[in-house]
């Protein structure tokens, strides 16, 4: 029990009973008590109003009122200290009623001794202290939740403003960059340029295209973060999208002496409903990266049906290479914005680290997921799944067989 002196109010209209209770308290050796006596209901209420006591002992019978009424009145007035009811009769129903009203304990005077009274007071005080600590803890959690919610709102607003700023800046830069590209293209059509001048013009054109790619990536990322990027839903052939991507990268692959193979499983052929533009964007990024980071060997693209139902199909796209591979540490953060495997990758191969972050977001929007299996020095296998709808059977055109391409 608390080592400090405890102030106790004993409300009992029988002085002899008060003296008995007082003497029992004085025999509790481990605690010191300062005791006050309230001989009536009215004087007890006045003492409660002063709020100067650590515990209250109310007799169940108090002349014009009773201890149960006094208990309810004390709690209604905001009494925080525990209240123990004392009675001369052992009545189970009264005991239950007292507990429901908020009593800390209910003791029968005829059974009362020093040990029972000491234990009741100690438990009541400790229970009250635990309740107050629990309430304080709950209030602290509530305060932290409010602060966290406010911090989330501020972060979301900051992200929104950042995305809007990036979108606006990217758009403003894109317009003059298109002008630079147009002028350099016209310049390259001039047959009077000597070799050195043409080399300068081609370098300027390639640099402008690279910068425009970066601007487009920033614009895509800002749209995704702002929730403004909308997917199309049209009929298209995923196999044809794959072949278009392979045509686009064929020149770079040949220049490095790489073999590019493609396999479309039978279940992945034909027409489906989805966004071919965003599928092409994801595939082009992964295949371009595979060629960029592969010096010798091959790049393989595989498409298959992972799951299929009457109305939808989940396709699995795999891009495997024999390139530099990735360490486990690099894989763990590879799909974060502006992240590449390490600084040497950026210095040697270039890039902003936005492409894979955009791929992850786009794949997620297409109800799929993306990941990589890789071993440093051996190669990588990037894969992703996307879900497409199957066309309405009534409007589904005859499927044209897609030949396996290598």
HUFENFEN-V46730 format. One record per helix or strand of 3 or more residues. SS is the DSSP state (@ for helix, = for strand). FROM is the first residue (numbers start at 1). TO is the last residue. If there is no record, write none. Layout:
ss=SS from=FROM to=TO
ss=SS from=FROM to=TO
//
This chain:
ss== from=6 to=11
ss=@ from=15 to=26
ss== from=33 to=38
ss=@ from=41 to=50
ss== from=55 to=59
ss=@ from=67 to=76
ss== from=82 to=87
ss=@ from=92 to=101
ss== from=105 to=108
ss=@ from=109 to=111
ss=@ from=114 to=188
ss=@ from=195 to=225
ss== from=234 to=236
ss=@ from=238 to=255
ss== from=259 to=264
ss=@ from=266 to=268
ss== from=272 to=274
ss=@ from=276 to=292
ss== from=298 to=308
ss== from=312 to=321
ss=@ from=328 to=332
ss=@ from=343 to=349
ss=@ from=355 to=365
ss== from=370 to=375
ss== from=379 to=389
//
